[in-house]
């Protein structure tokens, strides 16, 4: 019998917390406070990983994280080679949706897992292609007015009001929602931890 480990989610995202809970885990949440705008990388995929590492590292260094496993994640939408995070305001969200309509982008979610007991860490980025539908201007305006797109990478989410505007995906839905459980399991395995040791 493997001893149960404490898991800390270094993110304020209710969607990520929901994914972990649905998979049988009960993580503590400690928000990292990392200034995401201060970090850069050569590619959107690398940026997602760098952001995830920064979040996990910030939380892993806290006294209350001692002996725990820390998972940090961050997502960006890659469209035309650009990394698109959360839109700054409603105007940017509107322009984003008008540029995404009828097209496909790649949602990149970086993951970093740190075992504070051993000091070991590992990280990787999961990628899922998203095919956007063609919502009307009125539908886009209503969606922006809901406020939801201002709080999510790429100005959309699979598990919210924009779901009807997504025609399909290629890859893991969790990556788009904010955390790929299959990748998380593989990263834990690299650290010698079974995901079943995190079950509540």
RABEL-V829184 format. One record per backbone hydrogen bond with DSSP energy under -1.0 kcal/mol. CO is the residue of the C=O (numbers start at 1). NH is the residue of the N-H. E is the energy in kcal/mol with one decimal. If there is no record, write none. Layout:
CO|NH|E  CO|NH|E
//
This chain:
6|69|-2.8  7|28|-2.7  8|71|-2.7  9|11|-1.4  9|30|-2.0  13|17|-1.9  14|18|-2.3  15|19|-2.1  16|20|-2.0  17|21|-2.4  18|22|-2.6  19|23|-1.2  20|25|-2.4  21|24|-1.8  24|200|-4.2  28|9|-3.3  34|36|-1.2  35|38|-1.5  36|39|-1.3  43|47|-2.5  44|48|-2.2  45|49|-1.5  46|50|-2.8  47|51|-2.6  48|52|-1.9  49|53|-2.6  50|54|-2.2  51|55|-2.2  52|56|-2.5  53|57|-2.6  54|58|-2.1  55|59|-1.8  56|60|-2.8  57|61|-1.3  59|62|-1.8  62|65|-1.7  63|66|-1.5  65|68|-2.3  68|116|-2.5  69|8|-3.0  70|114|-2.5  71|10|-2.7  72|112|-2.3  74|110|-3.0  76|108|-3.1  77|84|-3.0  78|106|-2.3  79|82|-1.9  82|79|-2.0  84|77|-2.8  85|154|-1.9  89|93|-2.2  90|94|-2.4  91|95|-2.1  92|96|-2.4  93|97|-2.3  94|98|-2.1  95|99|-1.6  96|100|-1.6  97|101|-1.6  100|103|-2.2  103|132|-3.0  105|130|-3.4  106|78|-3.4  107|128|-1.9  108|76|-2.5  109|126|-2.7  110|74|-1.6  111|124|-2.1  112|72|-2.8  113|122|-2.0  114|70|-2.8  115|119|-2.8  120|115|-2.9  122|113|-2.7  124|111|-2.8  126|109|-2.7  128|107|-3.0  129|170|-2.4  130|105|-2.2  131|167|-1.9  131|168|-1.3  133|102|-2.4  136|140|-2.6  137|141|-2.5  138|142|-2.2  139|143|-2.3  140|144|-2.8  141|145|-2.3  144|147|-1.6  147|150|-1.2  148|151|-1.9  152|155|-2.0  160|163|-1.6  162|165|-2.1  163|166|-1.7  165|133|-3.4  168|131|-3.1  170|129|-2.0  173|177|-2.1  174|178|-2.4  174|179|-2.5  180|184|-2.5  181|185|-2.4  182|186|-1.8  183|187|-2.5  184|188|-2.5  185|189|-2.2  186|190|-1.7  187|191|-1.0  188|193|-2.5  189|192|-1.6  194|197|-1.8  195|198|-1.8  197|5|-1.9
//
